Amino acid sequence: MRWFNNRSIKAKLILLFTAISAIVLAIACTAFIAYEVADYRATIRREAVTLARMLADSSNAAIAFDDARAAGETLSTLRAESRVEMGCLYGKRDRLIAGYNSPDSAEPCPLAPERADVRFTSRHLLVTTPVSIGEEQMGRVFLRMSLDEAYRRLAKSIVTGVGVLVAAAACAMLLGWYLQRLISRPILELTAVAARVSEGNDYGVRAAKTANDEIGDLIERFNGMMDQIQFRDRELQRAQDELESRVEERTHALQDEIAERRRIQSDLEAAKEAAEQSNRAKSAFLANMSHELRTPLNAVIGYSEMLREDAEDRADETAVNDLKKIEKAGRHLLSLINDVLDLSKIEAGRVELHIEPVPVDSLIRDVTATVEPLAKRNGNRLVVHSGYQGLVQLDALKFRQSLLNLLSNACKFTENGTVEIEVERRPEQDREWVEWRVRDTGIGIAPEDMRKLFHSFSQVDSSATRRFGGTGLGLAISQRLCQMMGGHITVKSEPGQGSEFTIRMPA
């Protein structure tokens, strides 16, 4: 069942149609063949008994006078029946009088006839009939008939049934392939709508509901979430506009009336508190909404992967390319939602730390194994210098996220260069620190852009940076996570010479 559960909906529907048709036809063919076999057995049994009785009636005189010649002539009539392989006439005390063999059989008659009247073996039908004159039994007639014709008819029926089964299964597969589009098309349309929302930040886009099934419910819930996001976005914008207006009014009043400074300052503090509450509400809403968005988005990505695998099996390059675009757009949207979710959790104070002793060498191995493919993608060389192999007290998962973000940025902004990671423990101000330095030989950072590095939704404004993309959240999230664990991140950089980011954490 695991293999079936991992198939795409398209493949499941096709398999379902095919399996039902094959099972029904297999049952029908089996019943037909069983009926044919039973009918043939009854027919050949009836014909064999009739033929044996006719021989018995024709052999009365030959058996009574013990005339072997007349008995042989009687048995010679069996040549007209090709299924008879052997015929024997026995007199009193089961003494053999005459025998017959077909051209394909050279076996002698048995010394004594079969006692059973009619008996089937694997390849023959055996018939024994008494020869009587009046009430006195004078002898027996024994016949052995071949069942080869029955097996030929059975083989022909099986071949016919298998042919019908294969043809019906093919028809069912084609029908399933045609009908599955009724289910897969709404999913692809929902994926396209999600991509449009991700690329254009247009929360007014809605997916069209075409049916009242489970997919229709998913589309309806997606549209409902988009309604809530659009409403919240308008409300936040309106609140921001009102706040800016109030601040401007208070500022002008402060310039005009110095005596009212304290009152204006009090109003500004109240406005600031309202803004912080609004920001916390926004963060809590984004945290909840981002989590709710990831569940259907993961389903969209999963279905696109399954449909792409099915298209690859069919060698449908056009569908594969389209599905890859859908999957890429879904993963990009999921990455954006994950960044927003992390930042919202931090701002809403919902991040919990699990501080524990972690081996430094284990962290380095884990991080380098993850970053190595990113470095090779841009032709970079990853170098590790570890001067400390002890333990460090921190939240391994969140620290790994911060360090991976620095290393991935170094690999992304460096081409055909070197990315280094160096770990060193040093004392400072009666306290032990562990420094994690990430150096690269990439494009570097201009001095005017350094102050914007650790701000949320802020990116370095250059054509090269825009080419590499990003949300502007990675460094902000990393800095806040390190600060929550008692550390911080610093940076040194020169344009065209590379950058050096340093994470300092308490040992």
PLY file of the C-alpha trace (Angstrom):
ply
format ascii 1.0
element vertex 507
property float x
property float y
property float z
element edge 506
property int vertex1
property int vertex2
end_header
0.00 0.00 0.00
2.93 2.41 0.58
3.84 2.18 -3.11
0.25 2.98 -4.08
-0.03 5.84 -1.56
3.10 7.49 -3.00
1.71 7.57 -6.52
0.13 10.68 -8.00
-3.63 11.12 -8.11
-3.46 10.68 -11.87
-1.68 7.35 -11.54
-4.05 6.19 -8.79
-7.15 6.90 -10.88
-5.71 5.13 -13.91
-4.71 2.11 -11.79
-8.15 2.04 -10.18
-10.00 1.98 -13.49
-7.65 -0.66 -14.88
-7.74 -2.87 -11.78
-11.55 -2.90 -11.51
-11.96 -3.77 -15.19
-9.29 -6.46 -15.02
-10.75 -8.08 -11.91
-14.32 -8.14 -13.27
-13.23 -9.56 -16.61
-10.93 -12.10 -14.93
-13.87 -13.38 -12.86
-16.09 -13.54 -15.96
-13.43 -15.35 -18.01
-12.77 -17.82 -15.20
-16.46 -18.61 -14.91
-16.77 -19.03 -18.69
-13.75 -21.38 -18.85
-15.02 -23.40 -15.88
-18.40 -23.76 -17.59
-16.73 -24.85 -20.84
-14.65 -27.49 -19.03
-17.64 -28.85 -17.10
-19.82 -28.94 -20.23
-17.14 -30.76 -22.26
-16.58 -33.35 -19.51
-20.30 -34.08 -19.35
-20.55 -34.32 -23.13
-17.58 -36.66 -23.61
-18.74 -38.80 -20.68
-22.19 -39.18 -22.23
-20.72 -39.98 -25.67
-18.23 -42.49 -24.22
-20.93 -44.35 -22.26
-23.17 -44.50 -25.34
-20.32 -45.79 -27.52
-19.39 -48.45 -24.93
-22.97 -49.66 -24.69
-23.26 -49.89 -28.49
-20.09 -52.03 -28.57
-21.48 -54.17 -25.77
-24.73 -54.78 -27.71
-22.77 -55.59 -30.89
-20.41 -58.02 -29.15
-22.93 -60.40 -27.58
-22.48 -63.14 -30.18
-18.68 -62.78 -30.41
-18.31 -63.12 -26.63
-20.86 -65.94 -26.38
-19.00 -68.04 -29.01
-15.55 -66.78 -27.98
-15.03 -65.58 -31.57
-11.91 -63.35 -31.53
-12.25 -62.50 -35.25
-15.82 -61.22 -34.90
-14.84 -59.34 -31.73
-11.94 -57.68 -33.59
-14.23 -56.60 -36.44
-16.60 -55.10 -33.91
-13.78 -53.12 -32.27
-12.51 -51.97 -35.68
-15.51 -49.63 -35.88
-13.69 -47.50 -33.30
-11.44 -46.16 -36.07
-14.18 -43.64 -36.86
-13.78 -42.11 -33.39
-10.40 -40.32 -33.25
-10.61 -39.71 -29.51
-10.60 -43.47 -28.69
-7.04 -44.63 -28.00
-7.85 -48.16 -26.81
-10.77 -50.59 -26.87
-10.87 -54.08 -25.28
-13.41 -56.95 -25.10
-13.27 -59.38 -22.19
-15.13 -62.65 -21.86
-16.00 -64.67 -18.82
-13.60 -64.40 -15.90
-12.23 -61.24 -17.58
-10.34 -63.15 -20.24
-9.18 -60.84 -23.07
-10.79 -61.76 -26.40
-9.82 -58.86 -28.70
-8.22 -55.42 -28.48
-7.96 -52.18 -30.50
-5.35 -49.41 -30.51
-5.44 -46.12 -32.37
-2.51 -45.35 -34.73
-1.02 -43.06 -32.04
-1.18 -45.68 -29.29
0.62 -49.01 -29.06
-0.14 -49.97 -25.48
-1.59 -53.46 -24.85
-4.95 -53.97 -23.21
-4.81 -54.32 -19.42
-4.98 -57.87 -18.02
-8.20 -57.06 -16.24
-10.73 -54.33 -17.05
-11.42 -51.38 -14.79
-14.14 -52.07 -12.24
-15.42 -48.50 -12.18
-18.08 -47.62 -14.74
-16.64 -44.16 -15.69
-13.46 -42.53 -14.38
-11.44 -39.45 -15.40
-7.64 -39.33 -15.11
-5.34 -36.41 -15.87
-5.17 -37.24 -19.61
-7.87 -39.90 -20.27
-11.47 -40.99 -19.72
-11.86 -44.69 -18.78
-15.22 -46.45 -19.39
-16.15 -50.03 -18.49
-19.53 -51.47 -19.54
-20.81 -55.03 -18.93
-21.86 -57.29 -21.87
-25.00 -59.23 -20.95
-27.26 -61.80 -22.64
-30.55 -61.71 -20.88
-29.80 -61.56 -17.18
-26.42 -63.22 -17.51
-23.25 -61.11 -17.69
-21.01 -62.58 -20.39
-18.07 -60.10 -20.31
-17.00 -56.46 -20.35
-16.15 -53.65 -22.80
-13.30 -51.31 -21.83
-12.64 -47.98 -23.60
-9.89 -45.38 -23.04
-10.53 -41.98 -24.64
-8.01 -39.10 -24.92
-8.73 -35.70 -23.34
-6.28 -33.82 -25.59
-9.13 -32.10 -27.41
-10.46 -30.85 -24.07
-7.09 -29.36 -23.22
-6.87 -27.72 -26.63
-10.28 -26.17 -26.15
-9.25 -25.04 -22.66
-6.05 -23.44 -23.99
-7.99 -21.67 -26.73
-10.50 -20.35 -24.19
-7.68 -19.12 -21.93
-5.93 -17.33 -24.81
-9.21 -15.72 -25.85
-9.93 -14.65 -22.26
-6.46 -13.19 -21.79
-6.78 -11.26 -25.05
-10.14 -9.84 -24.00
-8.68 -8.99 -20.56
-5.70 -7.14 -22.03
-7.87 -5.21 -24.50
-10.34 -4.22 -21.78
-7.53 -3.18 -19.43
-6.07 -0.97 -22.17
-9.46 0.64 -22.77
-9.89 1.18 -19.02
-6.43 2.75 -18.79
-7.23 5.17 -21.62
-10.55 6.05 -20.00
-8.81 6.61 -16.64
-6.20 8.82 -18.30
-8.98 10.94 -19.82
-11.08 11.22 -16.65
-8.19 11.97 -14.25
-7.84 15.42 -15.80
-11.09 16.40 -14.11
-9.22 16.13 -10.78
-5.68 17.23 -11.69
-6.67 20.39 -13.60
-8.09 22.29 -10.55
-4.91 21.50 -8.59
-2.69 22.92 -11.34
-4.87 26.03 -11.57
-4.60 26.52 -7.79
-0.80 26.21 -8.08
-0.77 28.87 -10.82
-2.79 31.26 -8.64
-0.41 30.71 -5.72
2.54 31.48 -8.04
0.90 34.74 -9.15
0.38 35.77 -5.54
4.01 34.93 -4.72
5.49 36.79 -7.68
3.31 39.90 -7.71
2.15 40.18 -4.06
-1.34 40.58 -5.50
-3.68 39.43 -2.75
-6.72 40.21 -4.86
-6.21 37.12 -7.04
-8.70 34.30 -6.43
-8.83 30.71 -7.63
-11.94 29.61 -9.55
-13.99 26.90 -7.82
-15.23 24.37 -10.38
-16.71 21.64 -8.17
-18.06 20.99 -4.67
-15.67 18.15 -3.83
-12.59 18.12 -1.57
-10.55 20.09 -4.11
-13.33 22.63 -4.26
-13.18 22.93 -0.46
-9.41 23.46 -0.66
-9.84 26.23 -3.24
-12.58 27.83 -1.13
-10.37 27.80 1.99
-7.45 29.23 -0.02
-9.67 32.07 -1.24
-10.84 32.63 2.32
-7.26 32.97 3.56
-6.51 35.41 0.73
-9.54 37.48 1.80
-8.22 37.66 5.36
-4.70 38.58 4.23
-6.03 41.29 1.92
-8.25 42.72 4.67
-5.39 42.72 7.21
-3.07 44.33 4.70
-5.53 47.16 4.08
-6.09 47.64 7.80
-2.36 47.72 8.52
-1.79 50.23 5.71
-4.58 52.42 6.99
-3.21 52.26 10.53
0.24 53.12 9.25
-1.09 56.09 7.28
-3.00 57.34 10.30
0.07 56.92 12.49
2.28 58.86 10.08
-0.30 61.63 9.93
-0.48 61.88 13.69
3.31 61.93 14.05
3.56 64.70 11.47
0.93 66.76 13.25
2.67 66.33 16.58
6.00 67.29 15.04
4.62 70.54 13.63
2.98 71.32 16.95
6.30 70.75 18.72
8.07 73.23 16.41
5.37 75.87 16.92
4.84 75.52 20.67
7.84 74.61 22.78
5.67 74.80 25.88
3.61 71.84 24.71
6.66 69.55 24.24
5.84 67.24 27.13
2.25 66.77 25.98
3.41 66.05 22.45
6.09 63.70 23.76
3.42 61.84 25.72
1.30 61.54 22.59
4.29 60.26 20.63
5.00 57.61 23.24
1.35 56.55 23.14
1.52 56.41 19.36
4.72 54.38 19.56
3.08 51.92 21.95
0.12 51.62 19.59
2.52 51.02 16.71
4.38 48.33 18.68
1.12 46.65 19.60
0.07 46.80 15.96
3.43 45.35 14.93
3.11 42.55 17.51
-0.41 41.85 16.28
0.93 41.80 12.73
3.72 39.42 13.76
1.31 37.10 15.57
-1.04 37.18 12.59
1.78 36.50 10.11
3.08 33.64 12.29
-0.34 31.99 12.39
-1.18 32.73 8.76
2.24 31.60 7.48
1.75 28.29 9.28
-1.73 27.91 7.76
-0.36 28.71 4.28
2.41 26.11 4.48
0.00 23.17 4.82
-1.84 23.61 1.47
1.37 24.85 -0.16
3.18 21.64 0.82
0.29 19.71 -0.74
0.63 21.75 -3.95
4.40 21.08 -4.07
3.83 17.36 -3.35
1.22 17.00 -6.09
3.44 18.88 -8.58
6.34 16.50 -7.77
4.15 13.42 -8.28
2.72 14.77 -11.55
6.25 15.62 -12.74
7.47 12.07 -11.99
4.52 10.67 -13.90
5.25 13.00 -16.84
8.91 11.91 -16.81
7.79 8.27 -16.98
5.76 9.17 -20.08
8.69 11.20 -21.50
6.39 14.22 -21.81
9.02 16.99 -21.85
6.50 19.83 -22.14
4.61 18.71 -19.05
7.86 18.07 -17.16
9.11 21.62 -17.83
5.77 23.16 -16.81
5.60 21.09 -13.63
9.20 22.01 -12.76
8.21 25.67 -13.01
5.23 25.03 -10.75
7.40 23.19 -8.23
10.07 25.92 -8.31
7.48 28.65 -7.76
5.93 26.68 -4.89
9.27 26.11 -3.20
10.17 29.78 -3.62
6.88 30.79 -2.00
7.46 28.24 0.80
10.93 29.71 1.43
9.46 33.21 1.69
6.74 32.00 4.06
9.33 30.20 6.24
11.44 33.39 6.53
8.39 35.47 7.42
7.30 32.80 9.93
10.72 32.79 11.65
10.86 36.58 11.88
7.25 36.78 13.10
7.92 34.21 15.83
10.93 36.22 17.01
9.02 39.52 17.03
6.03 37.90 18.75
8.28 36.41 21.45
7.27 32.85 20.60
10.76 31.42 20.05
11.90 28.90 22.67
15.59 28.11 23.15
16.93 24.67 24.05
20.45 25.37 25.31
22.63 22.27 25.62
26.30 21.29 25.25
27.05 20.65 21.57
30.34 19.30 20.10
31.97 21.85 17.82
33.35 19.23 15.40
29.88 17.70 14.98
28.43 21.12 14.10
31.21 21.74 11.57
30.71 18.37 9.87
26.96 18.88 9.65
27.22 22.42 8.25
29.99 21.69 5.73
28.13 18.64 4.40
25.14 20.89 3.70
27.10 23.81 2.20
29.49 21.77 0.02
27.00 21.42 -2.91
26.25 25.19 -2.78
29.97 25.98 -3.00
30.55 23.64 -5.92
27.60 25.10 -7.80
29.51 28.42 -8.24
32.92 26.77 -8.61
34.03 27.71 -5.07
36.40 25.87 -2.75
35.26 25.32 0.85
38.08 25.39 3.46
37.63 24.59 7.18
40.07 25.71 9.94
39.09 24.45 13.38
41.32 25.41 16.29
38.82 24.31 18.93
37.28 20.84 19.27
35.44 21.13 22.60
31.83 21.77 23.57
29.79 24.95 23.32
26.53 25.79 25.12
23.85 26.84 22.61
20.66 25.86 20.77
22.10 23.62 18.04
19.20 23.96 15.60
18.98 27.78 15.69
22.75 28.28 15.69
23.07 25.92 12.73
20.41 27.99 10.92
22.41 31.20 11.53
25.75 29.70 10.47
24.23 28.10 7.36
22.76 31.46 6.35
26.22 33.11 6.49
27.86 30.27 4.55
25.13 30.14 1.90
25.42 33.93 1.39
29.20 33.57 1.02
28.76 30.81 -1.58
26.05 32.76 -3.40
28.03 36.03 -3.72
31.32 34.29 -4.63
32.12 32.72 -7.97
35.24 30.58 -8.64
36.73 31.68 -5.33
37.28 30.48 -1.77
34.89 30.25 1.19
36.53 29.67 4.57
35.13 28.83 7.99
37.38 29.20 11.05
36.54 28.29 14.67
38.60 29.63 17.58
38.14 29.96 21.34
39.50 33.09 23.09
39.11 34.75 26.51
37.87 38.32 26.79
36.80 40.35 29.83
36.88 37.38 32.23
34.70 35.36 29.88
35.38 32.63 27.32
34.06 33.15 23.79
33.94 30.93 20.69
34.29 32.82 17.40
32.99 31.41 14.11
34.45 33.40 11.19
33.11 33.00 7.64
35.34 34.58 4.98
34.84 34.75 1.23
36.52 36.27 -1.81
33.27 37.49 -3.34
31.89 40.86 -4.42
32.07 42.50 -0.99
29.81 45.17 0.52
29.96 48.94 0.09
30.40 51.03 3.30
27.08 52.84 2.79
25.27 49.48 2.68
26.83 47.98 5.83
24.33 49.58 8.21
21.38 48.00 6.35
22.63 44.41 6.56
20.85 43.34 9.74
17.57 45.21 9.15
14.44 43.21 8.29
13.30 43.28 4.64
16.40 45.28 3.71
18.81 44.40 0.89
21.98 45.90 -0.50
20.85 48.10 -3.41
23.13 47.04 -6.25
22.57 45.34 -9.58
24.75 42.37 -8.55
22.75 41.79 -5.38
19.45 42.06 -7.18
20.75 39.46 -9.60
21.37 37.02 -6.78
17.93 37.61 -5.19
16.84 37.15 -1.58
14.22 38.43 0.85
16.42 40.56 3.12
15.41 38.50 6.18
18.26 35.98 6.51
20.85 38.18 8.25
18.21 39.87 10.43
16.91 36.49 11.64
20.45 35.18 12.22
21.45 38.26 14.25
18.37 38.06 16.46
18.78 34.33 17.08
22.44 34.81 18.10
21.48 37.71 20.38
18.85 35.52 22.07
21.62 32.97 22.80
23.92 35.66 24.28
26.04 36.31 21.21
26.13 38.61 18.20
27.32 38.88 14.58
29.82 41.40 13.22
31.01 42.02 9.67
34.04 43.40 7.84
34.02 43.87 4.07
35.55 45.74 1.15
33.94 45.98 -2.29
35.58 43.54 -4.70
37.76 41.99 -1.94
35.25 39.80 -0.13
33.62 39.81 3.31
34.18 38.35 6.77
31.25 37.64 9.10
32.01 36.67 12.72
29.62 34.99 15.15
30.71 35.37 18.78
29.01 32.98 21.21
29.66 32.39 24.93
31.64 29.18 25.39
0 1
1 2
2 3
3 4
4 5
5 6
6 7
7 8
8 9
9 10
10 11
11 12
12 13
13 14
14 15
15 16
16 17
17 18
18 19
19 20
20 21
21 22
22 23
23 24
24 25
25 26
26 27
27 28
28 29
29 30
30 31
31 32
32 33
33 34
34 35
35 36
36 37
37 38
38 39
39 40
40 41
41 42
42 43
43 44
44 45
45 46
46 47
47 48
48 49
49 50
50 51
51 52
52 53
53 54
54 55
55 56
56 57
57 58
58 59
59 60
60 61
61 62
62 63
63 64
64 65
65 66
66 67
67 68
68 69
69 70
70 71
71 72
72 73
73 74
74 75
75 76
76 77
77 78
78 79
79 80
80 81
81 82
82 83
83 84
84 85
85 86
86 87
87 88
88 89
89 90
90 91
91 92
92 93
93 94
94 95
95 96
96 97
97 98
98 99
99 100
100 101
101 102
102 103
103 104
104 105
105 106
106 107
107 108
108 109
109 110
110 111
111 112
112 113
113 114
114 115
115 116
116 117
117 118
118 119
119 120
120 121
121 122
122 123
123 124
124 125
125 126
126 127
127 128
128 129
129 130
130 131
131 132
132 133
133 134
134 135
135 136
136 137
137 138
138 139
139 140
140 141
141 142
142 143
143 144
144 145
145 146
146 147
147 148
148 149
149 150
150 151
151 152
152 153
153 154
154 155
155 156
156 157
157 158
158 159
159 160
160 161
161 162
162 163
163 164
164 165
165 166
166 167
167 168
168 169
169 170
170 171
171 172
172 173
173 174
174 175
175 176
176 177
177 178
178 179
179 180
180 181
181 182
182 183
183 184
184 185
185 186
186 187
187 188
188 189
189 190
190 191
191 192
192 193
193 194
194 195
195 196
196 197
197 198
198 199
199 200
200 201
201 202
202 203
203 204
204 205
205 206
206 207
207 208
208 209
209 210
210 211
211 212
212 213
213 214
214 215
215 216
216 217
217 218
218 219
219 220
220 221
221 222
222 223
223 224
224 225
225 226
226 227
227 228
228 229
229 230
230 231
231 232
232 233
233 234
234 235
235 236
236 237
237 238
238 239
239 240
240 241
241 242
242 243
243 244
244 245
245 246
246 247
247 248
248 249
249 250
250 251
251 252
252 253
253 254
254 255
255 256
256 257
257 258
258 259
259 260
260 261
261 262
262 263
263 264
264 265
265 266
266 267
267 268
268 269
269 270
270 271
271 272
272 273
273 274
274 275
275 276
276 277
277 278
278 279
279 280
280 281
281 282
282 283
283 284
284 285
285 286
286 287
287 288
288 289
289 290
290 291
291 292
292 293
293 294
294 295
295 296
296 297
297 298
298 299
299 300
300 301
301 302
302 303
303 304
304 305
305 306
306 307
307 308
308 309
309 310
310 311
311 312
312 313
313 314
314 315
315 316
316 317
317 318
318 319
319 320
320 321
321 322
322 323
323 324
324 325
325 326
326 327
327 328
328 329
329 330
330 331
331 332
332 333
333 334
334 335
335 336
336 337
337 338
338 339
339 340
340 341
341 342
342 343
343 344
344 345
345 346
346 347
347 348
348 349
349 350
350 351
351 352
352 353
353 354
354 355
355 356
356 357
357 358
358 359
359 360
360 361
361 362
362 363
363 364
364 365
365 366
366 367
367 368
368 369
369 370
370 371
371 372
372 373
373 374
374 375
375 376
376 377
377 378
378 379
379 380
380 381
381 382
382 383
383 384
384 385
385 386
386 387
387 388
388 389
389 390
390 391
391 392
392 393
393 394
394 395
395 396
396 397
397 398
398 399
399 400
400 401
401 402
402 403
403 404
404 405
405 406
406 407
407 408
408 409
409 410
410 411
411 412
412 413
413 414
414 415
415 416
416 417
417 418
418 419
419 420
420 421
421 422
422 423
423 424
424 425
425 426
426 427
427 428
428 429
429 430
430 431
431 432
432 433
433 434
434 435
435 436
436 437
437 438
438 439
439 440
440 441
441 442
442 443
443 444
444 445
445 446
446 447
447 448
448 449
449 450
450 451
451 452
452 453
453 454
454 455
455 456
456 457
457 458
458 459
459 460
460 461
461 462
462 463
463 464
464 465
465 466
466 467
467 468
468 469
469 470
470 471
471 472
472 473
473 474
474 475
475 476
476 477
477 478
478 479
479 480
480 481
481 482
482 483
483 484
484 485
485 486
486 487
487 488
488 489
489 490
490 491
491 492
492 493
493 494
494 495
495 496
496 497
497 498
498 499
499 500
500 501
501 502
502 503
503 504
504 505
505 506
